[in-house]
Amino acid sequence: MRKKSVQNDFTHECLRLNYFNFILRGIIEVNKRKCFNCSVTQTKRWYNLLKVHNLCKLCGDYRQKFGRFRSNKLWVRATKRNTQHRTCFICGITKTSHWYRDSMSENDLCYKCYLKQYRTRTKTTKHLKNN
């Protein structure tokens, strides 16, 4: 009889601890930092604005430099690109060790085509510098 009561007390204590962990996680989620200006939640550095508000790195740097908040036009959000169906713009290959973006046309390039373009670009710049 004593063994069952100890086991019940143990399970009850575990349930209680799990409940408190659940409550704490909720409190931590609510207290996540959020930029007062642009609503960003992830950044490498935070600036304090008053006591309860935070600014992300970009908004904080802008405020220090210009003395005002960044406008909505400067709030550029990065969008995820579809990387499942990539094909090289030049040769059409679908599998390679590294993918690159062409700086002029913003198309995907495989490793070999990127190296070819890089070599030709460096040769032409050297040729232009010599003349």
A tleap script that builds the chain and sets N, CA, C and O, in Angstrom:
source leaprc.protein.ff14SB
mol = sequence {
  NMET ARG LYS LYS SER VAL GLN ASN ASP PHE
  THR HIE GLU CYS LEU ARG LEU ASN TYR PHE
  ASN PHE ILE LEU ARG GLY ILE ILE GLU VAL
  ASN LYS ARG LYS CYS PHE ASN CYS SER VAL
  THR GLN THR LYS ARG TRP TYR ASN LEU LEU
  LYS VAL HIE ASN LEU CYS LYS LEU CYS GLY
  ASP TYR ARG GLN LYS PHE GLY ARG PHE ARG
  SER ASN LYS LEU TRP VAL ARG ALA THR LYS
  ARG ASN THR GLN HIE ARG THR CYS PHE ILE
  CYS GLY ILE THR LYS THR SER HIE TRP TYR
  ARG ASP SER MET SER GLU ASN ASP LEU CYS
  TYR LYS CYS TYR LEU LYS GLN TYR ARG THR
  ARG THR LYS THR THR LYS HIE LEU LYS ASN
  CASN
}
set mol.1.N position { 0.818 -1.184 0.000 }
set mol.1.CA position { 0.000 0.000 0.000 }
set mol.1.C position { 0.870 1.260 0.000 }
set mol.1.O position { 0.565 2.232 -0.691 }
set mol.2.N position { 1.927 1.235 0.761 }
set mol.2.CA position { 2.831 2.379 0.864 }
set mol.2.C position { 3.517 2.656 -0.478 }
set mol.2.O position { 3.747 3.809 -0.840 }
set mol.3.N position { 3.841 1.576 -1.214 }
set mol.3.CA position { 4.538 1.720 -2.486 }
set mol.3.C position { 3.658 2.457 -3.497 }
set mol.3.O position { 4.153 3.295 -4.251 }
set mol.4.N position { 2.349 2.149 -3.520 }
set mol.4.CA position { 1.444 2.804 -4.457 }
set mol.4.C position { 1.300 4.288 -4.141 }
set mol.4.O position { 1.239 5.111 -5.054 }
set mol.5.N position { 1.245 4.638 -2.865 }
set mol.5.CA position { 1.081 6.048 -2.509 }
set mol.5.C position { 2.329 6.856 -2.883 }
set mol.5.O position { 2.217 8.009 -3.300 }
set mol.6.N position { 3.507 6.261 -2.737 }
set mol.6.CA position { 4.743 6.938 -3.141 }
set mol.6.C position { 4.748 7.133 -4.647 }
set mol.6.O position { 5.148 8.187 -5.142 }
set mol.7.N position { 4.305 6.117 -5.371 }
set mol.7.CA position { 4.267 6.201 -6.823 }
set mol.7.C position { 3.249 7.258 -7.262 }
set mol.7.O position { 3.516 8.028 -8.184 }
set mol.8.N position { 2.089 7.297 -6.607 }
set mol.8.CA position { 1.080 8.307 -6.930 }
set mol.8.C position { 1.594 9.713 -6.629 }
set mol.8.O position { 1.362 10.644 -7.400 }
set mol.9.N position { 2.296 9.861 -5.498 }
set mol.9.CA position { 2.870 11.163 -5.158 }
set mol.9.C position { 3.890 11.592 -6.210 }
set mol.9.O position { 3.957 12.762 -6.586 }
set mol.10.N position { 4.683 10.627 -6.676 }
set mol.10.CA position { 5.698 10.925 -7.691 }
set mol.10.C position { 5.041 11.370 -8.995 }
set mol.10.O position { 5.455 12.369 -9.583 }
set mol.11.N position { 4.028 10.644 -9.451 }
set mol.11.CA position { 3.355 11.023 -10.699 }
set mol.11.C position { 2.642 12.362 -10.544 }
set mol.11.O position { 2.630 13.177 -11.466 }
set mol.12.N position { 2.049 12.582 -9.374 }
set mol.12.CA position { 1.382 13.863 -9.130 }
set mol.12.C position { 2.394 15.014 -9.176 }
set mol.12.O position { 2.105 16.076 -9.726 }
set mol.13.N position { 3.567 14.801 -8.604 }
set mol.13.CA position { 4.622 15.826 -8.609 }
set mol.13.C position { 5.120 16.084 -10.033 }
set mol.13.O position { 5.374 17.230 -10.406 }
set mol.14.N position { 5.259 15.014 -10.829 }
set mol.14.CA position { 5.690 15.170 -12.225 }
set mol.14.C position { 4.656 15.964 -13.013 }
set mol.14.O position { 5.013 16.842 -13.799 }
set mol.15.N position { 3.386 15.661 -12.809 }
set mol.15.CA position { 2.332 16.394 -13.503 }
set mol.15.C position { 2.342 17.872 -13.108 }
set mol.15.O position { 2.144 18.750 -13.948 }
set mol.16.N position { 2.570 18.131 -11.841 }
set mol.16.CA position { 2.614 19.500 -11.362 }
set mol.16.C position { 3.792 20.267 -11.981 }
set mol.16.O position { 3.651 21.424 -12.375 }
set mol.17.N position { 4.956 19.604 -12.060 }
set mol.17.CA position { 6.122 20.243 -12.673 }
set mol.17.C position { 5.895 20.507 -14.156 }
set mol.17.O position { 6.275 21.560 -14.667 }
set mol.18.N position { 5.275 19.554 -14.845 }
set mol.18.CA position { 4.972 19.753 -16.261 }
set mol.18.C position { 4.027 20.934 -16.453 }
set mol.18.O position { 4.176 21.713 -17.394 }
set mol.19.N position { 3.056 21.057 -15.552 }
set mol.19.CA position { 2.119 22.172 -15.629 }
set mol.19.C position { 2.848 23.502 -15.453 }
set mol.19.O position { 2.587 24.449 -16.194 }
set mol.20.N position { 3.758 23.586 -14.482 }
set mol.20.CA position { 4.507 24.821 -14.272 }
set mol.20.C position { 5.422 25.132 -15.456 }
set mol.20.O position { 5.579 26.294 -15.831 }
set mol.21.N position { 6.025 24.099 -16.045 }
set mol.21.CA position { 6.847 24.314 -17.240 }
set mol.21.C position { 6.006 24.878 -18.374 }
set mol.21.O position { 6.444 25.769 -19.102 }
set mol.22.N position { 4.793 24.351 -18.520 }
set mol.22.CA position { 3.877 24.828 -19.555 }
set mol.22.C position { 3.542 26.304 -19.330 }
set mol.22.O position { 3.545 27.094 -20.274 }
set mol.23.N position { 3.257 26.669 -18.099 }
set mol.23.CA position { 2.936 28.060 -17.770 }
set mol.23.C position { 4.142 28.965 -18.033 }
set mol.23.O position { 3.995 30.045 -18.607 }
set mol.24.N position { 5.327 28.529 -17.618 }
set mol.24.CA position { 6.534 29.333 -17.829 }
set mol.24.C position { 6.831 29.527 -19.308 }
set mol.24.O position { 7.219 30.616 -19.731 }
set mol.25.N position { 6.649 28.464 -20.099 }
set mol.25.CA position { 6.878 28.587 -21.537 }
set mol.25.C position { 5.948 29.625 -22.145 }
set mol.25.O position { 6.350 30.403 -23.010 }
set mol.26.N position { 4.701 29.630 -21.685 }
set mol.26.CA position { 3.748 30.622 -22.175 }
set mol.26.C position { 4.163 32.034 -21.817 }
set mol.26.O position { 4.032 32.949 -22.631 }
set mol.27.N position { 4.662 32.219 -20.607 }
set mol.27.CA position { 5.115 33.546 -20.179 }
set mol.27.C position { 6.317 33.984 -21.006 }
set mol.27.O position { 6.401 35.145 -21.408 }
set mol.28.N position { 7.238 33.078 -21.262 }
set mol.28.CA position { 8.425 33.404 -22.054 }
set mol.28.C position { 8.023 33.767 -23.480 }
set mol.28.O position { 8.575 34.704 -24.056 }
set mol.29.N position { 7.058 33.028 -24.063 }
set mol.29.CA position { 6.606 33.325 -25.418 }
set mol.29.C position { 5.984 34.719 -25.493 }
set mol.29.O position { 6.190 35.445 -26.466 }
set mol.30.N position { 5.225 35.086 -24.462 }
set mol.30.CA position { 4.603 36.404 -24.449 }
set mol.30.C position { 5.662 37.489 -24.340 }
set mol.30.O position { 5.520 38.553 -24.942 }
set mol.31.N position { 6.715 37.237 -23.585 }
set mol.31.CA position { 7.758 38.235 -23.361 }
set mol.31.C position { 8.831 38.241 -24.438 }
set mol.31.O position { 9.873 38.872 -24.257 }
set mol.32.N position { 8.607 37.555 -25.557 }
set mol.32.CA position { 9.582 37.590 -26.642 }
set mol.32.C position { 9.756 39.022 -27.117 }
set mol.32.O position { 8.799 39.796 -27.144 }
set mol.33.N position { 10.952 39.364 -27.481 }
set mol.33.CA position { 11.208 40.719 -27.955 }
set mol.33.C position { 10.578 40.921 -29.322 }
set mol.33.O position { 10.552 40.017 -30.157 }
set mol.34.N position { 10.083 42.105 -29.527 }
set mol.34.CA position { 9.475 42.468 -30.795 }
set mol.34.C position { 9.817 43.929 -31.047 }
set mol.34.O position { 9.675 44.769 -30.158 }
set mol.35.N position { 10.262 44.226 -32.245 }
set mol.35.CA position { 10.645 45.595 -32.568 }
set mol.35.C position { 9.416 46.504 -32.502 }
set mol.35.O position { 8.377 46.197 -33.086 }
set mol.36.N position { 9.541 47.604 -31.798 }
set mol.36.CA position { 8.449 48.555 -31.635 }
set mol.36.C position { 8.090 49.209 -32.962 }
set mol.36.O position { 6.940 49.596 -33.170 }
set mol.37.N position { 9.058 49.336 -33.857 }
set mol.37.CA position { 8.844 50.040 -35.113 }
set mol.37.C position { 8.369 49.113 -36.232 }
set mol.37.O position { 7.345 49.381 -36.859 }
set mol.38.N position { 9.100 48.029 -36.489 }
set mol.38.CA position { 8.796 47.186 -37.654 }
set mol.38.C position { 8.283 45.800 -37.292 }
set mol.38.O position { 7.995 45.016 -38.196 }
set mol.39.N position { 8.156 45.463 -36.023 }
set mol.39.CA position { 7.591 44.195 -35.529 }
set mol.39.C position { 8.443 42.967 -35.827 }
set mol.39.O position { 7.915 41.855 -35.848 }
set mol.40.N position { 9.719 43.129 -36.052 }
set mol.40.CA position { 10.620 41.997 -36.255 }
set mol.40.C position { 10.852 41.305 -34.913 }
set mol.40.O position { 10.956 41.970 -33.882 }
set mol.41.N position { 10.934 39.959 -34.923 }
set mol.41.CA position { 11.151 39.230 -33.672 }
set mol.41.C position { 12.534 38.608 -33.589 }
set mol.41.O position { 12.940 38.182 -32.507 }
set mol.42.N position { 13.279 38.540 -34.699 }
set mol.42.CA position { 14.607 37.935 -34.671 }
set mol.42.C position { 15.632 38.905 -35.244 }
set mol.42.O position { 15.512 39.359 -36.382 }
set mol.43.N position { 16.635 39.212 -34.440 }
set mol.43.CA position { 17.740 40.049 -34.884 }
set mol.43.C position { 18.941 39.755 -34.000 }
set mol.43.O position { 18.796 39.180 -32.921 }
set mol.44.N position { 20.112 40.144 -34.448 }
set mol.44.CA position { 21.318 39.850 -33.680 }
set mol.44.C position { 21.508 40.810 -32.514 }
set mol.44.O position { 22.145 40.458 -31.522 }
set mol.45.N position { 20.965 42.014 -32.620 }
set mol.45.CA position { 21.158 43.003 -31.566 }
set mol.45.C position { 19.865 43.756 -31.328 }
set mol.45.O position { 19.111 44.030 -32.262 }
set mol.46.N position { 19.614 44.087 -30.079 }
set mol.46.CA position { 18.417 44.830 -29.691 }
set mol.46.C position { 18.818 46.146 -29.048 }
set mol.46.O position { 19.812 46.212 -28.324 }
set mol.47.N position { 18.054 47.185 -29.309 }
set mol.47.CA position { 18.211 48.481 -28.662 }
set mol.47.C position { 17.001 48.715 -27.768 }
set mol.47.O position { 15.877 48.379 -28.142 }
set mol.48.N position { 17.224 49.289 -26.591 }
set mol.48.CA position { 16.127 49.613 -25.686 }
set mol.48.C position { 15.561 50.978 -26.046 }
set mol.48.O position { 16.297 51.950 -26.220 }
set mol.49.N position { 14.244 51.028 -26.153 }
set mol.49.CA position { 13.537 52.275 -26.383 }
set mol.49.C position { 12.599 52.461 -25.205 }
set mol.49.O position { 11.646 51.698 -25.047 }
set mol.50.N position { 12.852 53.447 -24.390 }
set mol.50.CA position { 12.160 53.627 -23.112 }
set mol.50.C position { 12.446 52.411 -22.240 }
set mol.50.O position { 13.546 51.860 -22.305 }
set mol.51.N position { 11.487 51.978 -21.428 }
set mol.51.CA position { 11.762 50.834 -20.560 }
set mol.51.C position { 11.166 49.539 -21.085 }
set mol.51.O position { 11.727 48.467 -20.858 }
set mol.52.N position { 10.047 49.618 -21.777 }
set mol.52.CA position { 9.347 48.394 -22.170 }
set mol.52.C position { 9.433 48.099 -23.660 }
set mol.52.O position { 9.078 46.997 -24.076 }
set mol.53.N position { 9.884 49.028 -24.465 }
set mol.53.CA position { 9.920 48.824 -25.909 }
set mol.53.C position { 11.343 48.537 -26.374 }
set mol.53.O position { 12.314 49.018 -25.790 }
set mol.54.N position { 11.444 47.743 -27.437 }
set mol.54.CA position { 12.736 47.386 -28.027 }
set mol.54.C position { 12.746 47.765 -29.498 }
set mol.54.O position { 11.701 47.831 -30.147 }
set mol.55.N position { 13.930 48.008 -30.005 }
set mol.55.CA position { 14.121 48.246 -31.430 }
set mol.55.C position { 15.107 47.225 -31.966 }
set mol.55.O position { 16.080 46.887 -31.292 }
set mol.56.N position { 14.861 46.726 -33.184 }
set mol.56.CA position { 15.792 45.792 -33.812 }
set mol.56.C position { 17.059 46.553 -34.202 }
set mol.56.O position { 17.125 47.773 -34.055 }
set mol.57.N position { 18.043 45.842 -34.691 }
set mol.57.CA position { 19.331 46.458 -35.027 }
set mol.57.C position { 19.171 47.534 -36.100 }
set mol.57.O position { 19.733 48.622 -35.978 }
set mol.58.N position { 18.410 47.232 -37.146 }
set mol.58.CA position { 18.264 48.195 -38.234 }
set mol.58.C position { 17.535 49.455 -37.788 }
set mol.58.O position { 17.959 50.568 -38.099 }
set mol.59.N position { 16.433 49.278 -37.055 }
set mol.59.CA position { 15.671 50.445 -36.590 }
set mol.59.C position { 16.467 51.246 -35.563 }
set mol.59.O position { 16.410 52.475 -35.558 }
set mol.60.N position { 17.210 50.557 -34.695 }
set mol.60.CA position { 18.017 51.250 -33.698 }
set mol.60.C position { 19.140 52.049 -34.326 }
set mol.60.O position { 19.390 53.190 -33.936 }
set mol.61.N position { 19.822 51.451 -35.305 }
set mol.61.CA position { 20.894 52.177 -36.003 }
set mol.61.C position { 20.339 53.391 -36.744 }
set mol.61.O position { 20.938 54.466 -36.731 }
set mol.62.N position { 19.186 53.207 -37.391 }
set mol.62.CA position { 18.559 54.303 -38.128 }
set mol.62.C position { 18.169 55.431 -37.173 }
set mol.62.O position { 18.365 56.607 -37.479 }
set mol.63.N position { 17.620 55.068 -36.026 }
set mol.63.CA position { 17.197 56.079 -35.042 }
set mol.63.C position { 18.404 56.831 -34.483 }
set mol.63.O position { 18.336 58.043 -34.278 }
set mol.64.N position { 19.501 56.125 -34.238 }
set mol.64.CA position { 20.701 56.807 -33.745 }
set mol.64.C position { 21.282 57.755 -34.797 }
set mol.64.O position { 21.776 58.833 -34.465 }
set mol.65.N position { 21.221 57.348 -36.055 }
set mol.65.CA position { 21.829 58.150 -37.114 }
set mol.65.C position { 20.969 59.361 -37.496 }
set mol.65.O position { 21.486 60.468 -37.645 }
set mol.66.N position { 19.649 59.146 -37.653 }
set mol.66.CA position { 18.782 60.207 -38.164 }
set mol.66.C position { 17.851 60.815 -37.115 }
set mol.66.O position { 17.224 61.843 -37.374 }
set mol.67.N position { 17.749 60.198 -35.934 }
set mol.67.CA position { 16.919 60.762 -34.875 }
set mol.67.C position { 15.437 60.525 -35.033 }
set mol.67.O position { 14.642 61.172 -34.351 }
set mol.68.N position { 15.034 59.618 -35.910 }
set mol.68.CA position { 13.615 59.296 -36.098 }
set mol.68.C position { 13.484 57.831 -36.485 }
set mol.68.O position { 14.484 57.169 -36.762 }
set mol.69.N position { 12.254 57.322 -36.505 }
set mol.69.CA position { 12.020 55.918 -36.831 }
set mol.69.C position { 12.129 55.682 -38.336 }
set mol.69.O position { 11.919 56.586 -39.144 }
set mol.70.N position { 12.462 54.449 -38.686 }
set mol.70.CA position { 12.484 54.069 -40.100 }
set mol.70.C position { 11.069 54.098 -40.658 }
set mol.70.O position { 10.123 53.736 -39.959 }
set mol.71.N position { 10.913 54.522 -41.900 }
set mol.71.CA position { 9.588 54.558 -42.514 }
set mol.71.C position { 9.208 53.172 -43.023 }
set mol.71.O position { 10.049 52.277 -43.110 }
set mol.72.N position { 7.943 53.010 -43.352 }
set mol.72.CA position { 7.438 51.716 -43.832 }
set mol.72.C position { 8.112 51.287 -45.131 }
set mol.72.O position { 8.220 50.090 -45.399 }
set mol.73.N position { 8.560 52.224 -45.928 }
set mol.73.CA position { 9.194 51.895 -47.208 }
set mol.73.C position { 10.508 51.146 -47.014 }
set mol.73.O position { 10.937 50.397 -47.892 }
set mol.74.N position { 11.141 51.348 -45.868 }
set mol.74.CA position { 12.426 50.702 -45.598 }
set mol.74.C position { 12.277 49.341 -44.935 }
set mol.74.O position { 13.278 48.674 -44.675 }
set mol.75.N position { 11.059 48.917 -44.659 }
set mol.75.CA position { 10.830 47.625 -44.001 }
set mol.75.C position { 10.808 46.527 -45.050 }
set mol.75.O position { 9.729 46.078 -45.436 }
set mol.76.N position { 11.928 46.094 -45.508 }
set mol.76.CA position { 12.012 45.044 -46.521 }
set mol.76.C position { 12.040 43.705 -45.816 }
set mol.76.O position { 12.904 43.459 -44.975 }
set mol.77.N position { 11.115 42.853 -46.150 }
set mol.77.CA position { 11.052 41.521 -45.562 }
set mol.77.C position { 11.616 40.517 -46.565 }
set mol.77.O position { 11.264 40.538 -47.745 }
set mol.78.N position { 12.475 39.659 -46.094 }
set mol.78.CA position { 13.038 38.625 -46.955 }
set mol.78.C position { 12.006 37.523 -47.140 }
set mol.78.O position { 11.390 37.077 -46.172 }
set mol.79.N position { 11.818 37.089 -48.365 }
set mol.79.CA position { 10.877 36.008 -48.641 }
set mol.79.C position { 11.660 34.746 -48.938 }
set mol.79.O position { 12.743 34.792 -49.522 }
set mol.80.N position { 11.107 33.630 -48.534 }
set mol.80.CA position { 11.770 32.363 -48.808 }
set mol.80.C position { 11.584 32.005 -50.271 }
set mol.80.O position { 10.496 32.131 -50.833 }
set mol.81.N position { 12.670 31.558 -50.866 }
set mol.81.CA position { 12.605 31.162 -52.265 }
set mol.81.C position { 12.379 29.668 -52.355 }
set mol.81.O position { 12.785 28.914 -51.471 }
set mol.82.N position { 11.736 29.245 -53.416 }
set mol.82.CA position { 11.508 27.830 -53.646 }
set mol.82.C position { 12.805 27.215 -54.165 }
set mol.82.O position { 13.214 27.487 -55.293 }
set mol.83.N position { 13.450 26.390 -53.348 }
set mol.83.CA position { 14.730 25.808 -53.733 }
set mol.83.C position { 14.602 24.342 -54.122 }
set mol.83.O position { 15.611 23.678 -54.355 }
set mol.84.N position { 13.387 23.831 -54.194 }
set mol.84.CA position { 13.216 22.418 -54.527 }
set mol.84.C position { 13.402 22.153 -56.013 }
set mol.84.O position { 13.959 21.122 -56.390 }
set mol.85.N position { 12.949 23.060 -56.857 }
set mol.85.CA position { 12.967 22.815 -58.299 }
set mol.85.C position { 13.928 23.767 -59.003 }
set mol.85.O position { 13.552 24.444 -59.960 }
set mol.86.N position { 15.160 23.814 -58.529 }
set mol.86.CA position { 16.156 24.677 -59.148 }
set mol.86.C position { 16.705 24.037 -60.407 }
set mol.86.O position { 16.935 22.829 -60.455 }
set mol.87.N position { 16.909 24.851 -61.414 }
set mol.87.CA position { 17.610 24.416 -62.621 }
set mol.87.C position { 18.584 25.525 -63.001 }
set mol.87.O position { 18.302 26.711 -62.832 }
set mol.88.N position { 19.714 25.114 -63.509 }
set mol.88.CA position { 20.717 26.083 -63.926 }
set mol.88.C position { 20.191 26.851 -65.137 }
set mol.88.O position { 19.643 26.254 -66.064 }
set mol.89.N position { 20.354 28.152 -65.129 }
set mol.89.CA position { 19.860 28.999 -66.203 }
set mol.89.C position { 20.606 28.740 -67.504 }
set mol.89.O position { 20.027 28.895 -68.579 }
set mol.90.N position { 21.874 28.350 -67.434 }
set mol.90.CA position { 22.688 28.178 -68.634 }
set mol.90.C position { 22.623 26.748 -69.162 }
set mol.90.O position { 22.298 26.530 -70.329 }
set mol.91.N position { 22.936 25.763 -68.297 }
set mol.91.CA position { 23.039 24.385 -68.788 }
set mol.91.C position { 21.821 23.523 -68.445 }
set mol.91.O position { 21.674 22.444 -69.020 }
set mol.92.N position { 20.957 23.943 -67.549 }
set mol.92.CA position { 19.733 23.209 -67.245 }
set mol.92.C position { 19.887 22.076 -66.249 }
set mol.92.O position { 18.941 21.314 -66.052 }
set mol.93.N position { 21.036 21.935 -65.616 }
set mol.93.CA position { 21.262 20.846 -64.660 }
set mol.93.C position { 20.435 21.110 -63.392 }
set mol.93.O position { 20.177 22.261 -63.039 }
set mol.94.N position { 20.022 20.024 -62.711 }
set mol.94.CA position { 19.182 20.184 -61.516 }
set mol.94.C position { 19.902 19.825 -60.227 }
set mol.94.O position { 19.444 20.210 -59.151 }
set mol.95.N position { 21.024 19.094 -60.299 }
set mol.95.CA position { 21.748 18.716 -59.082 }
set mol.95.C position { 23.195 19.172 -59.182 }
set mol.95.O position { 23.881 18.900 -60.167 }
set mol.96.N position { 23.647 19.872 -58.144 }
set mol.96.CA position { 25.024 20.338 -58.075 }
set mol.96.C position { 25.408 20.516 -56.612 }
set mol.96.O position { 24.550 20.523 -55.729 }
set mol.97.N position { 26.702 20.660 -56.368 }
set mol.97.CA position { 27.151 20.794 -54.983 }
set mol.97.C position { 26.833 22.178 -54.415 }
set mol.97.O position { 26.541 22.301 -53.226 }
set mol.98.N position { 26.885 23.211 -55.241 }
set mol.98.CA position { 26.605 24.578 -54.796 }
set mol.98.C position { 25.742 25.285 -55.828 }
set mol.98.O position { 25.882 25.062 -57.030 }
set mol.99.N position { 24.857 26.131 -55.350 }
set mol.99.CA position { 24.044 26.971 -56.221 }
set mol.99.C position { 24.459 28.424 -56.024 }
set mol.99.O position { 24.799 28.842 -54.917 }
set mol.100.N position { 24.427 29.179 -57.103 }
set mol.100.CA position { 24.765 30.594 -57.063 }
set mol.100.C position { 23.686 31.381 -57.789 }
set mol.100.O position { 22.912 30.830 -58.572 }
set mol.101.N position { 23.649 32.700 -57.513 }
set mol.101.CA position { 22.720 33.592 -58.199 }
set mol.101.C position { 23.521 34.492 -59.128 }
set mol.101.O position { 24.539 35.059 -58.731 }
set mol.102.N position { 23.058 34.620 -60.364 }
set mol.102.CA position { 23.686 35.523 -61.312 }
set mol.102.C position { 23.358 36.952 -60.895 }
set mol.102.O position { 22.193 37.285 -60.681 }
set mol.103.N position { 24.367 37.785 -60.780 }
set mol.103.CA position { 24.147 39.141 -60.272 }
set mol.103.C position { 23.395 40.019 -61.269 }
set mol.103.O position { 22.689 40.942 -60.862 }
set mol.104.N position { 23.531 39.755 -62.537 }
set mol.104.CA position { 22.872 40.591 -63.538 }
set mol.104.C position { 21.411 40.203 -63.744 }
set mol.104.O position { 20.528 41.059 -63.695 }
set mol.105.N position { 21.156 38.926 -63.972 }
set mol.105.CA position { 19.800 38.501 -64.328 }
set mol.105.C position { 19.033 37.853 -63.183 }
set mol.105.O position { 17.866 37.502 -63.356 }
set mol.106.N position { 19.662 37.683 -62.005 }
set mol.106.CA position { 19.021 37.072 -60.832 }
set mol.106.C position { 18.524 35.650 -61.102 }
set mol.106.O position { 17.495 35.240 -60.565 }
set mol.107.N position { 19.244 34.908 -61.924 }
set mol.107.CA position { 18.895 33.516 -62.208 }
set mol.107.C position { 19.827 32.581 -61.453 }
set mol.107.O position { 20.924 32.973 -61.052 }
set mol.108.N position { 19.378 31.327 -61.260 }
set mol.108.CA position { 20.189 30.323 -60.578 }
set mol.108.C position { 21.262 29.792 -61.515 }
set mol.108.O position { 21.019 29.569 -62.701 }
set mol.109.N position { 22.460 29.595 -60.957 }
set mol.109.CA position { 23.568 29.034 -61.724 }
set mol.109.C position { 24.166 27.867 -60.962 }
set mol.109.O position { 24.262 27.903 -59.736 }
set mol.110.N position { 24.573 26.819 -61.697 }
set mol.110.CA position { 25.266 25.707 -61.057 }
set mol.110.C position { 26.722 26.124 -60.804 }
set mol.110.O position { 27.158 27.196 -61.222 }
set mol.111.N position { 27.437 25.273 -60.130 }
set mol.111.CA position { 28.814 25.581 -59.731 }
set mol.111.C position { 29.712 25.806 -60.947 }
set mol.111.O position { 30.485 26.764 -60.977 }
set mol.112.N position { 29.617 24.929 -61.950 }
set mol.112.CA position { 30.503 25.029 -63.112 }
set mol.112.C position { 30.220 26.280 -63.941 }
set mol.112.O position { 31.145 26.963 -64.380 }
set mol.113.N position { 28.946 26.573 -64.151 }
set mol.113.CA position { 28.608 27.767 -64.931 }
set mol.113.C position { 28.999 29.040 -64.191 }
set mol.113.O position { 29.410 30.021 -64.811 }
set mol.114.N position { 28.874 29.024 -62.883 }
set mol.114.CA position { 29.293 30.177 -62.087 }
set mol.114.C position { 30.796 30.400 -62.228 }
set mol.114.O position { 31.242 31.534 -62.400 }
set mol.115.N position { 31.586 29.309 -62.154 }
set mol.115.CA position { 33.036 29.450 -62.301 }
set mol.115.C position { 33.408 29.983 -63.678 }
set mol.115.O position { 34.309 30.812 -63.803 }
set mol.116.N position { 32.715 29.507 -64.716 }
set mol.116.CA position { 32.986 30.008 -66.068 }
set mol.116.C position { 32.724 31.509 -66.149 }
set mol.116.O position { 33.534 32.263 -66.689 }
set mol.117.N position { 31.597 31.928 -65.614 }
set mol.117.CA position { 31.275 33.356 -65.652 }
set mol.117.C position { 32.251 34.171 -64.813 }
set mol.117.O position { 32.643 35.270 -65.204 }
set mol.118.N position { 32.639 33.641 -63.672 }
set mol.118.CA position { 33.577 34.345 -62.796 }
set mol.118.C position { 34.923 34.524 -63.489 }
set mol.118.O position { 35.527 35.595 -63.423 }
set mol.119.N position { 35.391 33.463 -64.156 }
set mol.119.CA position { 36.679 33.545 -64.857 }
set mol.119.C position { 36.624 34.553 -65.995 }
set mol.119.O position { 37.543 35.357 -66.153 }
set mol.120.N position { 35.563 34.519 -66.785 }
set mol.120.CA position { 35.471 35.465 -67.900 }
set mol.120.C position { 35.343 36.896 -67.390 }
set mol.120.O position { 35.878 37.822 -68.002 }
set mol.121.N position { 34.644 37.083 -66.282 }
set mol.121.CA position { 34.497 38.420 -65.714 }
set mol.121.C position { 35.837 38.952 -65.216 }
set mol.121.O position { 36.147 40.127 -65.413 }
set mol.122.N position { 36.642 38.089 -64.564 }
set mol.122.CA position { 37.942 38.548 -64.062 }
set mol.122.C position { 38.913 38.805 -65.218 }
set mol.122.O position { 39.731 39.722 -65.146 }
set mol.123.N position { 38.828 38.003 -66.280 }
set mol.123.CA position { 39.703 38.229 -67.435 }
set mol.123.C position { 39.386 39.559 -68.097 }
set mol.123.O position { 40.298 40.299 -68.466 }
set mol.124.N position { 38.102 39.873 -68.251 }
set mol.124.CA position { 37.740 41.129 -68.914 }
set mol.124.C position { 38.110 42.331 -68.056 }
set mol.124.O position { 38.519 43.363 -68.589 }
set mol.125.N position { 37.976 42.220 -66.747 }
set mol.125.CA position { 38.359 43.356 -65.892 }
set mol.125.C position { 39.869 43.566 -65.907 }
set mol.125.O position { 40.330 44.707 -65.886 }
set mol.126.N position { 40.649 42.477 -65.943 }
set mol.126.CA position { 42.105 42.618 -66.039 }
set mol.126.C position { 42.489 43.248 -67.374 }
set mol.126.O position { 43.380 44.095 -67.439 }
set mol.127.N position { 41.799 42.824 -68.447 }
set mol.127.CA position { 42.073 43.355 -69.775 }
set mol.127.C position { 41.752 44.850 -69.823 }
set mol.127.O position { 42.496 45.629 -70.419 }
set mol.128.N position { 40.642 45.248 -69.195 }
set mol.128.CA position { 40.271 46.661 -69.189 }
set mol.128.C position { 41.244 47.494 -68.360 }
set mol.128.O position { 41.534 48.636 -68.714 }
set mol.129.N position { 41.749 46.937 -67.263 }
set mol.129.CA position { 42.699 47.665 -66.420 }
set mol.129.C position { 44.032 47.874 -67.136 }
set mol.129.O position { 44.676 48.910 -66.965 }
set mol.130.N position { 44.448 46.887 -67.941 }
set mol.130.CA position { 45.723 46.992 -68.654 }
set mol.130.C position { 45.667 48.031 -69.771 }
set mol.130.O position { 46.679 48.658 -70.082 }
set mol.131.N position { 44.504 48.217 -70.371 }
set mol.131.CA position { 44.379 49.184 -71.481 }
set mol.131.C position { 44.135 50.521 -70.913 }
set mol.131.O position { 43.997 51.492 -71.657 }
savepdb mol mol.pdb
quit
